[in-house]
Amino acid sequence: GINAEYMGPKEVQHLHGVQAELEKRCTEVCQQKVLDHGLVMVVVDAEYQFDRKKLTFYYDATERQDFRDLVRDLYKTYRARIWMVPTNGRWKSGSNHGA
């Protein structure tokens, strides 16, 4: 794996840029899969754990969604633990993921 302790500021900045682009793409792919599964929800962000073993998707939905099949599909795509976190409309750019 990557050891950030030995990285300089430029390398860390590059890694954050790559991570942000990857997470943006994950959000887009997940939203398309949401549509494919016929779910009524909006994926607002994705966040990889640093070691990429866990991928968290943040979403807005007005009612409960059964997204078990979606999670299975996402696992097959990303081979990471998938967490779905509702934002309950609290999502705003720059907030701490609705927390």
C-alpha positions in Angstrom: 0.0 0.0 0.0 0.9 3.7 0.0 2.5 5.1 3.1 1.6 8.8 3.3 4.1 9.3 6.1 6.9 9.3 3.6 5.2 11.4 1.0 5.9 15.0 0.3 3.3 17.7 0.0 3.1 17.4 -3.8 2.6 13.7 -3.6 -0.1 14.0 -1.0 -1.9 16.7 -3.0 -1.7 14.5 -6.1 -3.1 11.6 -4.2 -6.0 13.7 -2.9 -6.8 14.8 -6.5 -6.8 11.2 -7.7 -8.9 10.1 -4.8 -11.4 13.0 -5.4 -11.7 12.1 -9.1 -12.2 8.4 -8.3 -14.9 9.2 -5.7 -16.6 11.5 -8.2 -16.7 8.6 -10.8 -18.0 6.2 -8.1 -20.9 8.6 -7.4 -21.8 8.8 -11.1 -21.6 5.0 -11.5 -23.7 4.4 -8.4 -26.3 6.9 -9.5 -26.6 5.1 -12.8 -27.0 1.8 -11.0 -29.7 3.4 -8.8 -31.6 4.2 -12.0 -31.0 0.7 -13.4 -32.4 -0.8 -10.2 -35.5 1.5 -10.3 -34.8 3.1 -7.0 -36.0 6.6 -6.1 -32.9 8.2 -4.5 -30.1 10.6 -5.4 -26.5 9.7 -4.7 -24.8 12.8 -3.5 -21.2 11.7 -2.8 -18.9 8.7 -2.4 -16.0 8.3 -0.1 -13.3 5.6 -0.2 -11.5 4.6 3.0 -7.8 5.2 2.4 -7.0 1.5 1.9 -10.0 1.3 -0.5 -11.5 -1.6 1.4 -14.7 0.3 2.2 -16.7 2.6 0.0 -19.4 4.8 1.5 -22.1 6.3 -0.6 -24.2 9.2 0.7 -27.7 9.6 -0.6 -31.0 11.5 -0.3 -34.3 9.7 -0.5 -37.8 10.8 0.6 -38.8 7.3 1.6 -37.2 4.1 2.6 -35.4 2.2 -0.2 -34.6 -1.5 -0.4 -31.2 -1.2 -1.9 -29.8 -4.7 -1.0 -29.6 -5.7 -4.7 -27.9 -2.3 -5.4 -25.3 -3.0 -2.7 -24.6 -6.5 -4.1 -24.1 -4.9 -7.6 -21.8 -2.2 -6.2 -19.8 -4.9 -4.3 -19.3 -6.8 -7.6 -18.1 -3.6 -9.3 -15.8 -2.3 -6.6 -14.8 -5.3 -4.5 -15.1 -3.2 -1.3 -17.4 -3.2 1.6 -20.3 -0.9 0.6 -22.0 1.4 3.1 -25.1 3.5 2.3 -25.5 6.6 4.5 -28.7 8.7 4.2 -28.2 12.4 4.4 -31.9 13.2 5.0 -31.6 16.3 2.9 -28.8 17.7 5.1 -26.3 17.5 2.4 -24.6 20.8 1.6 -21.3 21.2 -0.3 -18.5 21.4 2.3 -20.5 19.9 5.1 -19.3 16.8 7.0 -21.3 14.4 4.9 -24.6 15.4 6.5 -23.3 14.6 10.0 
